[in-house]
Amino acid sequence: MEGTNRRKMTEEKYLIGLDLGTSAVKGVLMSANGAVIAKEKAQTDYITGEGGIIEFDAEAFYLLTADVIRCLAKALPQGASLAGLSMVTASGNLLLADNFGKPIINAVSWMDTRAEDEAQTVFGALNTAEIHQITGWPFLNIFPLAQLCWLKCHRPEMLQQAAKICMSTDYINFRLTGEWGIDPSTATTFYLQDQKTAAWHRPYLEKLGIPVGKLPPIGESGTVLGRITPAAAAQTGLPAGTPVVLGSFDHPGAARGSGVFDEGQLLLSCGTSWVGFYPLRDRDTAVRQELLTDPFLQKEGLWGAMFSLGGISNYVEKYIHRYLSASPERYREFDRLAASSQTGANGLLINPLRYNGRDELSNQSKADIARAVMEGTVFLLRERIERLKNAGMRADTVNMVGGPSETAPWPQIIADVLGSMVSVVNGSCAGAVGAAIFAGLGTGIYKSERDAFNKMDFEKRVIIPDIQAHEDYDRIYCRFADRYLLC
């Protein structure tokens, strides 16, 4: 029997999926039937400076990613082969490279806030509605469009010197394959793509003075970009020639990895930012609601519409560090304390996004602070969900992914505040599983995302709302809304 199982493992096809997140690079080694054989995670490092500068060393980021791949490759069963690799990413990190693909600046993080009025200087009076309609995202004075405007105003020689203007995702793919390329989902975060045609929008390039040849070619998600080069093979432990497949932005990747494919489904993707992701047939609805729009399942006519509590985990971290714990185990302590308090945190209300650094909670218990921070985060989610429901966007089912989905009491608080069952499929590795699905699409293992998910046997955990807690939260939410949301 043992020999039979070993033979099945070697005959099974395996895939590597990577999730290049803001705070960490995560990866899974997965069999074609959905068995996650190994998981790996490595924290990312940033370089900060005055004036809102947040950068990172692109070469160090590549080597970190290569180390994650190497660890996953070592977990491949003896005699088994790897079919392919793909990645989903928290993209929007600008990078300039020379003719040899070597970075000439640090990668500029999407969190970088140095840009001020440079976009207006380059584009004149910004038509933000036009930007949203063309690119799919409402204009934010971060991300590559704003960063490119900053460079044009302050370091124009760098734009001239650059042979390739790309993002960190494209650089990782280039280092692995020697090929430049980007998918339409990731390209959305560049703000330079006409999302409906999946082509670079030349009027914006002309304003910036960027020839289209300096940008990576746009290819379809789930198609092979290239193959692992001998140099990348030595760095990653993968066989040279292994296919590398174009993926997507991270939240639509997590939707694929958790089975969120239809209108009426809502994915709560909880990472550095907490994002609500809705599959939607009418793109104009997403644009009217000022949502981030993704070219999700275009062959089926489905877009992805996203709202974001941008960087909210950074605010939660501030509360934890100031009031609860600064130890390496502080998040476990955070969960334990929140679970030890009761519904409503004994009357304490906290909007995590209103953190001001003043020591105004010193008389409150740690347990109530932890609970109120969790509840406040979920109240902010509820406000956005209810607003979109009033605009006709249904949320008949709720799926939760990301690190908090594998803790307590976060999922129960979400179920109780929303009054909805919450399903957890693939939890913290849903994005990486979605990337593995892309790898299977590109290598012909699956016909479609739905085909892939239906062929897999993933464990599903369902959290049922407590009726009394939901009634209590209805009253508490009204107090929270009166204090924080209606002013």
N, C-alpha and C positions, 0 to 999 in steps of 0.2 A: 504493500500500500504506500509506504514511504517513497519507493522508487517511482510509482505512478504519479504522486503529487509533485515530485521533483521534475519529472518529464513534462507535466502540465505547465509548471512555472517557466521552464526553458522554452516551451513552445508558445507561451503567451507573449503578446506584443506589449512593450512598455513605452511609456511616454514621460517626458519631464515637462512640468509646468512651473513657470516662475511668476511671482508677483513682486514686482519692483516697487515697493511702497515708499511712502515718505519717510517713515521711521525705520523700516527694516526691509531687507530682501528675504522673501520667503520662497520656498520651493517644495514640490512634491515629486516623488517617483511613483507613477500610477500604472497599474495594469490596464489593458483595454477594457476590462469588465468593471473598472472603477475601484479596485482594491488599492488603497494608498499604502505602498510598501515602505516608504520613508518620507520624513519631513525634515526640512532644514530651515534655519533662520539665522540671519546675521544683522546686527544693528548698523545703521548708516551714521556717518559723521558729517557735521557741517562746519563751515568756516563763517563766523559772523563778524560784522564790523559796524561802525557807526553809520547812521543814515539808513538803517533798514537792510543792510547787506546780509544776505544769506546765500552762500555758495557751497560747492563741494568739489573735490578733486575727482575729475572724471576717470582718470586712470585708476585711482584707488577704488572707485565705485565699480569699475569693470573687474578688477582683481577680486573684490569682495563677491561679486556675482559669480565669477569663475570658481571661487572656493566653494560656494553653495552648490554649484553644478557638480564639482568634483566629489563632494560628499554624497550627493544623490547617485552619481555614477557608481560609486563604490558599493552602494546598496543593491545594485542590479544582481539578480540571482545568477549564480555561476552557469555559464553556457547560454544565458538569455541575451537578447539583442534589444537595443533601443531603436524605436521606430522614428522618433523625432522629438523636437523641443520647440516650445513657444513661450511667449511671455505676455502678461498684461502689466500695465504700469500706471502709477500715479504720475502722469507725465506733466508737461508744461515747464520743463527745465531746459533753458536755452544753452546751446553749446556752439562754439565756432571752432572749426578745424582747418588744418592746412591741406595741401595737395596729397599728403601721405596719410591723412586721417588723424593726425596728431592734434590734440586740443591746443588752441592758442590762448584760451582763457579758462578759468574755472567755470564749471557748469553753474549757471545762475538758477537757483531754486525758484519754483513757483511761489514760494512764500516770501521771496525778496520784495521789499517795499520801497526801494530807493526811487522808483519812478514817481514823478509828481505831475508836472504839466507838459512833459515831453510829447505825449501823444497829440495834444492839441497843437503843439508847435509843428509837428510833422504833418498832421492831417487837417489842421485848421479846426473849424467848428465840428466836433465829432457828432456824426449821426448815429447815436447808439442803437436806435431801432434798426437801422440798415445793417450795422455790424452784426447784430443778433440774427437778423433774417438770413444773412449770407453765411456766416460762420457757424451758427448754431448755438453760440454761447453769448449771453449778455456781456457787454464790455466790462472788464475788471482791470483796474490799474496795476495789475500784476500779470503773470504769464508772459509768453514770448513777445506778443505784440507790443506791450508796454516796455518790455526790456529792450527790444530792438529800437524803439523810438529813443530810449535813453542813450543807447550806444550811438545812434545817428547824431544825437545832439552833443554828446560829450566825448565819444571815442570813435568818430567816423572812420578813422584809419583802420580800426579793427574789422569793420564790415568790408572795407575794401580788401584787406589782407586775406580774409577768410576765403578758402576754396569751397567750404561746405558750411552752410548754416542749418543747424539741425537741433534735435533735442537729445537728451541723455539716452533715451530708449534707442534711437537710431544709431547712436554711437556704440552701444552694447551689441546691437545686431551686426554693425560693421566689423567690430572686433572679432566677432564669432565667425563671420562668413566672408569678409572682404567686400561685401555688397552693401550699398546704401539703399534704404527703402523704408517706407512708413505706410501704415494702414489708415483708412479714413477716420476711424474712431480716435486713434492717437493724434492724427493730424488736426482734429477739431481743436485740441488744446493749443495749437500753434496760432490760431486766429488768422491764418493766411489761406485757408482752404474754403472754396465754395462748397458747402456741405452737400448741396443737392446734386452737384455734378461730379463731386469727388475729384476736383481739379484745383490747382493753385489759383488764387484770385489775383489776376495780374494787376488790376488797378491799385491794390494795396502794396504789391511788390514795387510798382513804379514809384509810389510815394516814398518808400523806404530806400529806393535805389538798389534793389536786390534782383539780379537776373534769376529767372526761374531755374536755370541750370545749377545754381548754388544750393537748391533745396533737394531733399531726397525724393525720388520718384514715389508716387502713391500707388500702392497695390492693394488688392482685396484682402481683408482679414481671412485667415484660414488658407492662404496660399503660400507655397514655399518661396522664401526670399533667396535662400542660398544654402550652402552646406558648410559644416565645420571645417575650417582650414587646418593644415598640419600644425601651425603655430597655436591655434585655439585648442586643438586636440591635446597638445602638450600641457596647456594651462588648465584645461577642464577635466581631463581624463576621458573625454568622449572620443569615439572613433572618428577619424577624419572622414568627411563625407556624410555625416549625420545631418539630415534635413533640419533647417531652422525655419519656422513658419511664422508669418505675420500674425500678431494678436490684436489687442484692443486696449482702450482705456480700462482702468482697473475695475470700476463698478459694473459696467456691462459685462466684463469678464466674470465677475462674481455672480451676476445674474445667471449666466450660463452654467456656472458651477454649482448653483443651488436650485436649478429647475424653474427659474422665473422667466416665462416666455410669452405670457398672454396678458391682454388688457384685463384689468381687475386685480392683478397681482401687484403687490408692493414689496420691494426689497429694501430692508434697512441695512445698509452697509456701514459698519461702525469701525472706523479707523482713526487716523489723525483728524479727519473731518467725518462727521456723520452725515450720510447721504441717503435720501429717499429716492429710489429708482422705480419708475413706472414704465412698462411697455405701453406704447401708445400708437394708434394708427394715424392720428391727425397731428402732423408736425406743427401746424399753425396754432393748435391749442397750447402746446408746450411753449412756443415763442410768445404768445399772448400773456401767458402766466409768468413770463420772464424766467423760465427754467433752462437749465443746461440741457442741450439736446444732442443725442448721440445717434449715429446711423446704424442702429442696433441690428435688427434682422430685416434688412432691406429687401431681400428676395421674397419675404412674406409681407412686405409693406408695413413693418413695425419699426417705429423709432423708440428710442429710450429717452425719457424725460426725467430730469434730476433736480431736486432741490438739495441744498447743502447747509449744514451748520458748520461753516468753514473753520477748520482748526480748533474745534471745540475741545478736543482731547488735550490741547495745550493749556487751555483754561482750567480744565479739570485737574491737570497736573499741578497747576499753581495752588489750588485749594489743598490738594493732598500734601504737597511739600510744605506749605505754610502752617496748616492746622493739624495734620494727621501724622505724617511720617515722612522721613527722608531716607529711609533704609532701602536697600535693594529689594526687599519684600514688601514695599509700600503698597503695591496694587492688591496684593492678597490681604493686607491689613485693611485697605479701603473697602474691599468686598465684605470682609468679616464684620467691620464696624457697621456698614450700611445694613447688613442682614440682622444685626442685633438691635437696631432701632425699629420703630413701628411705622405703619402707614401714616404719612403726614409729618414725620420727623418732629413730633411734639410741637407742631405749629410753625416750625422754622421753614421759611421760603428762601431759596437761593436761585438766582438766574446766573449760571456759570459765566455767561458772556459779559456780565457786568462786573467782573472782578476788578477791584480798584487798588489792591495792595495795602489797604488800611487794615489795621488789626481790629476789625469790628465784630468778630465772632469769638473773641477770646473767652466770653462767658458761656458759650454754648458747649454742649458735650460733643466729643469727637464722633460718637455714633450718629447723633442727629445731623451734624455737618455733612458726614459722608452720605447719609440717606437723602438729605435735602439737595445735595449736588446731583445725585443720580436722578431724583424726581424732577428737579428743575430742567435737566437735560431732556428728559422724556416729555415734559410739558412743552418745551420748545418744538419738539417733533410733532406733538399733537396739534399745536397751533397751525403748523404748516400743512399737515395732513387734512385738517378740517377746512382750511381755506381752499385747498385744491378740490376737496369733495364738493364744496359749494360751487366750484367752477365746472363740475361734471366729471372729475377724474376719480374713478372708483378705486377703492382698496378693499376688495372682498376678502383677500387673504394677505397675510403678512409673513414674510420670511426674514430672518435675521442672520447676518453673517458678520465676521470680524471677531477680534479677541474677546470683547465683552459678551458675545453670544455663548461663550464657553465658561462663563462665570455665573455666580449668583450674588445678589439677586437681580442683576440688570434685566434678564429676559422676563422675569416675573413682573417686575415693575412696568415694563413696556406692555405686557399683556393686560395688566390691571388698569393702567392709565388709558389705554386705547379701547379696552373692552373687547379685544380680539384674541383669538388663538394665535400664537406665534410659533412658527416652525423653524427649526434649525437644521440645515443640511450642509455638511462640510465646514461649518463654523469658521474658524480662523483661516482655513486653507481653501475657502471657496474660490477666491481669485486665482490661486495657483491651479486648482482643479479645472477652472474655466480655461486657463492657458493650456493645460494638458489636452483639453477637448479640441482647441485650435490645432494643436500638434497632430491629433488624430484625424482631423478634417483634411489637413494639408497632405497627409501621407496616405489618405484613402481608406483609413480604418472605419470612419464614420461617414455617412451620407450628409448629415446635417447635425446641428446642435441638438435638436430634439431626438434624433436617432441615437446620438451619443448618450444622452441622459437616460433614455429609455432602455438602453442596453446595459446600464450600470446598476449596481445594487448598493446604494448609499444608505447609511443609517439615518433615520429621521427622528428628531426629538420634537415633541409638541408640548408647548406650555399653555395650560388652560387658565383663563382669567378667573380670579376670585370675585364672585358677584358682589359681596359686601365691600371688598377693597375698591372695586370699580365705582360703586356708588359713593364711597368716601372720596375717591379721587376726583369725581365730578365736582364736588363741592370745593375741594382744595384747589383744583385747576381754575375755578372761577376766581378765587382769591389771588392766585398767581397771575392770571390774566389782568385783573384789575390793577395789580401793582406794577407789572412789567410790560404788558403787551398792549394796553389800551391808552397809554400816555404818549 
